[in-house]
Amino acid sequence: MPTMQLSESQVVDLVKQLTPKQQRGALLTLAEGASRRAAERSRVAEERLIRLAAARGRDWAAMTESEREDFVDDLVHEDRPCGT
């Protein structure tokens, strides 16, 4: 199927030409796609965190939510060692 190069404003203008029911359908389709992509990003991020934790001698699955938050905070703030 050929594709067209449209600007964001052109897409919005086209969607505005749809009936309200069609607009809702288009928005729901876009939202579902965004939700799937967000879920995939979360899954990939957690896999990476599990590996990073293991590399530092930690078990991600055994960590509490608070311990996980501290671990991620330590990763983000590399100016101090993890686990302090």
C-alpha positions, 0 to 999 in steps of 0.5 A: 500500500502506498504511503503519503507524507502528511504533516501533523496539521494535515492529519488533524484536518483530515480527521476533522472531516470525519464523522464524530463516530469515525473520529472516535474510532480513529482516536481509539485506534491511535490510543490502542497503538500507543498503549501497546508501544508503552507496554512494550517499552515498559517490558524492555525497561524491566528486562534491562533493570533485571539484568543490571540488578543481577550484574550488581549482585541484586535480585530484582524479583526479591526487591521491595518496591522501595528497594527498586526505587532506590536502585533506579535512583542510584542508577540515575545518579551515577555520582554516588555508588549503588546501594548507599 
